Amino acid sequence: MRLIYDIFFTVFSIFYLPVLLFRGRLHGDFLQRFGVLPQEVTSLDRPVWIHAVSVGEAALASKLARAIKAEYPHVPVAVSTTTRTGNDMARKSGKGAIDAVFYFPLDMSFIVSKAVRLINPRLYVMIETEIWPNLLAELHAVRVPVVLANGRISDASFTGYGRIRPLVRRILSDIDLFCMQSPLDVERIEKLGAPPEKISVTGSIKFDVTESAEGRTKEDLGFSSSDRVIVAGSTHHPEEHTVIDIYRELKTEDEDLKLVLAPRHVERTEALKVYLENAGLSYRLFSSAEGKSPGGEEKLSGRDVLIVDTIGHLKSIYKAATVVFIGGTMVKRGGQNPIEAALWGKAVIYGPNMSNFREIADLFEKGRATWRIKDAEDLKGAVSTLLKDGEKRRRMERNALRIVDENSGAVRKTLERVGEYLAQ
């Protein structure tokens, strides 16, 4: 099976590498994908190897790394990522807890065999369902325990894996422990062939706040304390246009209403500037060096809209929000994590597509902490209602904080289950 998979992966890579080159994703550290690892990794003494694909998973890996260091300070931690943004996030958020960050090796048998030999991990942890058959087979062969942490099986993944269930069952047999987010995820991983005795519900690490969060106030963002602020986070096209149009209408009724736009892909900033100019709205960029306060945040000087054209600041900006709209939910993107706004006790609105955060959205909706809308007209009504109805908004805020508090502790539960591997 490994030979067939290697042949398939090689053919895929031959065609995909030009795509990476065209998109500018071949960087100076790309050789790490072929098992040429930096000394900061290879010099570690039997580290815990945590794999996190991109930004979101890297943030979770940092939380788990901090918990490991607090309980087992002698154990080194190395984190691999697939994307450059994930790599940057791991280095930033994991400072003091993560000993080395590198790019994940391509899942070809001779490459992963070399990588495992060089890293010599005591434990391999994959964040969410990031399953690579050759790596798992190699780790199993050399008796390195494998843990799936913060495990989830999305609707699409469950359907896809179900088509090749016998193969998936074989791959899952190389995993020693499944720490799943919810009972539904447990049910699905069992149906795909994971042994029930290896599975437990530990909750979502996304609910856990292991580091102190420093939020941005309205004043930090250049607004007045009396302003009311709509924060639209992790938006995609054409969601930004919808939000801008709604904001322009609502602003005619409320001069003190401000808007923060944080596109999921910051390269969309130029297009947003053009749309705002055509809409007759003034704006300023978060990254602008002009008129910054001593803390480094820019001053809007009466402008209507702040465009967040940087990565990693949205979570702190949510603190300044009166109402939050979560992007990627009015388009087929699966949504974004509502917990980051709920941590600040904010009234959160999102669209119909929350498939990537299904269980989390269900929790908030059952607890009456979020508002799921159907379309642009529905979004306008929800925003307007929450801006005008302070009691309804405060009730949602209280419910959000309660749900976060009730569902915290996934890091601790995960650490309890992997403790036997770390004490060695």
C-alpha angles and dihedrals in degrees: 000000000000091000092052091047091049091052091049093047092048093052090046092050093051090059096037100050093070088052090054090048092050091050092049094243097128102099137173093271095051092108087072086073086066095053098267094134128187122248091247085071103036093047093061118106108239098318130194103255112213119186119206120173104208145338100312095046091044090057089052091047089055091054091051092045091054091051091050092050092049092053100030108025092171093061116094118220126210122186126201124198135184100214132054092233089053090050091052092047093051091052093047102041095034097052109140094014105053114065098192138011124199143156119273114254119245110263097249116128098239092046097048091043089057093044094050091048092050096044096039093193124198090208137011118210123186117197111228119336102329100146120179112177100204094048092047091049091050093048090049091049093055092041099247109154114242124208129188105210126193086007120193135166111208122209092256094046092049091052093045096045090045090065091061099032097146091054093045091050089055092050093046090055087072091062117090101194135021115201102187130192100226144004089258090057089050091052092049097047089049091052089051090056109269112146109253093224090063095053131087138161111244100160129233120316086208089079092058122092107198097162130055110262118217109201130201117242123215088257091053088059093048096258128124120254088242094055120105114223132207111201116197106192132196093357128177132203123309094015092079091057091051092050093046092050091049091047092051090053095046093047090065086067097040121036091187094059115117133185132215115196117196109178116204089231112043091204086077089071095098093052090049092051090055093048092049092049091051089049090054094244125137119225145176132205120243090223095052113127089205117105097354121171121237088266091058099253118127124244117234095207094207097320119145104224137039116203113204101215096169135080125242101023102089095086092059093042092059088074090072094053127112091186128011129208116195113216130216087053102093090051129050096270100110095245134259135268112287093190094081090065094037090057087069092047096251131162104248129202126187139167132251097277110080098132094133091055099031098139094044092048090049091053093051094044094049088050091049091238100123138040120225113203130195106214146344094289090050090049092053091051093048094049092046092049095050092047092052102034104064094175094054090047093049091048090055090047092053092047091051092054091046093053093048090051094048094050101043121111105069093125091054093047092049092048091051090056097047095040094101090061094048098049092064 
